[in-house]
């Protein structure tokens, strides 16, 4: 019964969020991307495309670098723990 109440609460929160979003989009609070009737809000300018590629590459490079650094640190720590355990068993 407790799980059903939790599911109902999550459903009500999602329903309220959808109603608020629908109300915001139908009012004048929405940001207008373009006044051109044939304009497409999904099209990026060349400058925006280059900036997106650079930022994405920067983020991926940094995440991989951080992962490799952590991998090396944990590998070195594990090597030390393994050597201490082998010395203690001897």
C-alpha atoms as a printed R data frame, in Angstrom:
   type eleno elety resid chain resno      x       y       z
1  ATOM     1    CA   UNK     A     1  0.000   0.000   0.000
2  ATOM     2    CA   UNK     A     2  2.914   2.283   0.763
3  ATOM     3    CA   UNK     A     3  4.382   1.703  -2.718
4  ATOM     4    CA   UNK     A     4  1.040   2.571  -4.328
5  ATOM     5    CA   UNK     A     5  0.946   5.836  -2.390
6  ATOM     6    CA   UNK     A     6  4.482   6.653  -3.535
7  ATOM     7    CA   UNK     A     7  3.606   5.942  -7.164
8  ATOM     8    CA   UNK     A     8  0.465   8.092  -6.870
9  ATOM     9    CA   UNK     A     9  2.484  10.944  -5.354
10 ATOM    10    CA   UNK     A    10  5.074  10.798  -8.142
11 ATOM    11    CA   UNK     A    11  2.272  10.721 -10.729
12 ATOM    12    CA   UNK     A    12  0.642  13.805  -9.164
13 ATOM    13    CA   UNK     A    13  3.952  15.676  -9.129
14 ATOM    14    CA   UNK     A    14  4.528  14.847 -12.800
15 ATOM    15    CA   UNK     A    15  0.984  15.876 -13.650
16 ATOM    16    CA   UNK     A    16  1.385  19.192 -11.830
17 ATOM    17    CA   UNK     A    17  4.706  19.822 -13.580
18 ATOM    18    CA   UNK     A    18  3.109  19.159 -16.949
19 ATOM    19    CA   UNK     A    19  0.252  21.540 -16.167
20 ATOM    20    CA   UNK     A    20  2.669  24.271 -15.124
21 ATOM    21    CA   UNK     A    21  4.774  23.753 -18.252
22 ATOM    22    CA   UNK     A    22  1.690  23.829 -20.460
23 ATOM    23    CA   UNK     A    23  0.536  27.025 -18.790
24 ATOM    24    CA   UNK     A    24  3.931  28.668 -19.271
25 ATOM    25    CA   UNK     A    25  4.111  27.739 -22.944
26 ATOM    26    CA   UNK     A    26  0.627  29.043 -23.668
27 ATOM    27    CA   UNK     A    27  1.274  32.391 -21.971
28 ATOM    28    CA   UNK     A    28  3.515  35.237 -23.099
29 ATOM    29    CA   UNK     A    29  6.315  34.156 -20.771
30 ATOM    30    CA   UNK     A    30  7.847  31.848 -23.385
31 ATOM    31    CA   UNK     A    31 11.000  33.088 -25.110
32 ATOM    32    CA   UNK     A    32 10.549  33.784 -28.800
33 ATOM    33    CA   UNK     A    33 13.470  32.406 -30.769
34 ATOM    34    CA   UNK     A    34 12.768  34.107 -34.086
35 ATOM    35    CA   UNK     A    35 10.197  36.327 -35.751
36 ATOM    36    CA   UNK     A    36 10.813  34.842 -39.189
37 ATOM    37    CA   UNK     A    37  7.885  32.552 -40.096
38 ATOM    38    CA   UNK     A    38 10.175  30.215 -42.018
39 ATOM    39    CA   UNK     A    39 12.834  30.286 -39.307
40 ATOM    40    CA   UNK     A    40 13.819  27.054 -37.597
41 ATOM    41    CA   UNK     A    41 14.730  27.174 -33.912
42 ATOM    42    CA   UNK     A    42 16.630  23.893 -34.248
43 ATOM    43    CA   UNK     A    43 19.134  25.261 -36.780
44 ATOM    44    CA   UNK     A    44 22.443  26.429 -35.356
45 ATOM    45    CA   UNK     A    45 24.635  29.103 -36.860
46 ATOM    46    CA   UNK     A    46 28.171  28.057 -37.854
47 ATOM    47    CA   UNK     A    47 29.599  29.873 -34.821
48 ATOM    48    CA   UNK     A    48 27.232  28.037 -32.496
49 ATOM    49    CA   UNK     A    49 28.106  24.694 -34.100
50 ATOM    50    CA   UNK     A    50 31.835  25.289 -33.690
51 ATOM    51    CA   UNK     A    51 31.360  26.391 -30.073
52 ATOM    52    CA   UNK     A    52 29.292  23.267 -29.364
53 ATOM    53    CA   UNK     A    53 31.945  20.990 -30.862
54 ATOM    54    CA   UNK     A    54 34.738  22.714 -28.934
55 ATOM    55    CA   UNK     A    55 32.891  22.606 -25.611
56 ATOM    56    CA   UNK     A    56 31.880  18.979 -26.129
57 ATOM    57    CA   UNK     A    57 35.445  18.004 -27.007
58 ATOM    58    CA   UNK     A    58 36.786  19.895 -23.985
59 ATOM    59    CA   UNK     A    59 34.350  18.148 -21.640
60 ATOM    60    CA   UNK     A    60 35.066  14.682 -23.061
61 ATOM    61    CA   UNK     A    61 38.831  15.285 -22.903
62 ATOM    62    CA   UNK     A    62 38.618  16.405 -19.265
63 ATOM    63    CA   UNK     A    63 36.369  13.526 -18.210
64 ATOM    64    CA   UNK     A    64 38.698  11.003 -19.822
65 ATOM    65    CA   UNK     A    65 41.721  12.698 -18.262
66 ATOM    66    CA   UNK     A    66 40.155  12.643 -14.816
67 ATOM    67    CA   UNK     A    67 39.190   8.995 -15.261
68 ATOM    68    CA   UNK     A    68 42.672   8.005 -16.339
69 ATOM    69    CA   UNK     A    69 44.214   9.918 -13.437
70 ATOM    70    CA   UNK     A    70 41.936   8.174 -10.942
71 ATOM    71    CA   UNK     A    71 42.666   4.827 -12.579
72 ATOM    72    CA   UNK     A    72 46.423   5.346 -12.163
73 ATOM    73    CA   UNK     A    73 46.077   6.503  -8.545
74 ATOM    74    CA   UNK     A    74 43.898   3.537  -7.567
75 ATOM    75    CA   UNK     A    75 46.153   1.112  -9.430
76 ATOM    76    CA   UNK     A    76 49.192   2.420  -7.534
77 ATOM    77    CA   UNK     A    77 47.330   2.265  -4.213
78 ATOM    78    CA   UNK     A    78 46.154  -1.285  -4.932
79 ATOM    79    CA   UNK     A    79 49.702  -2.305  -5.837
80 ATOM    80    CA   UNK     A    80 50.956  -0.976  -2.497
81 ATOM    81    CA   UNK     A    81 48.192  -2.711  -0.542
82 ATOM    82    CA   UNK     A    82 48.917  -5.984  -2.351
83 ATOM    83    CA   UNK     A    83 52.631  -5.772  -1.595
84 ATOM    84    CA   UNK     A    84 51.972  -5.027   2.092
85 ATOM    85    CA   UNK     A    85 49.597  -7.985   2.352
86 ATOM    86    CA   UNK     A    86 52.169 -10.290   0.744
87 ATOM    87    CA   UNK     A    87 54.862  -9.071   3.167
88 ATOM    88    CA   UNK     A    88 52.522  -9.613   6.135
89 ATOM    89    CA   UNK     A    89 51.754 -13.185   5.025
90 ATOM    90    CA   UNK     A    90 55.454 -14.041   4.644
